[in-house]
């Protein structure tokens, strides 16, 4: 009789332990799932010649929001662009403090969310400066990085200092970033980096009609493929 009771108690204990392990496993899966579902927040800076309200910026903001499932894509205007008056941009270095303050505000608003710095042309260069100057970020997305300086020199010093994953999206016909020069710089960079080339695209990724006809594609399709590449990059490098 005693043996039967002992066996019954043992089975009861084993069953309870099994249930506890199952419960713990479910909790770990739920907690892990919730961590994976934390959406990134993106601070998206405009280029030198057009504000955050330009058609280009609005279109790309919408595409990034959807493709990256973001908590928010935050855009803003640098001081020289505000007030409705178009003025020449200052040196990129003079925009770093303003840009950094925007990033700090966004980071404070979304604690625990991965922070991605993105920018078009000049905005991507300033984003890299912000990252190098100590602002913690998970990744950088450069849309048309202006590697070529005013006098034709390759501005690679900044990129060699970046230590977070960086994604370049470049038009194959972008005169401000010859792909062979970018390839040479990428080989020297210490951070993980990827490149997606929009075939036939210029500095703003605009593709000529003849090129689109030969490729049997559209501008929208070409840009969607680029955004998909960005989403894959973020999925692989931003946790």
Helices and strands as residue ranges (DSSP letters): H 2-36, E 41-45, H 55-68, E 72-76, G 79-84, G 92-95, H 96-109, E 115-120, H 122-132, E 139-143, G 159-161, E 165-171, H 179-188, E 193-198, H 209-215, H 219-237
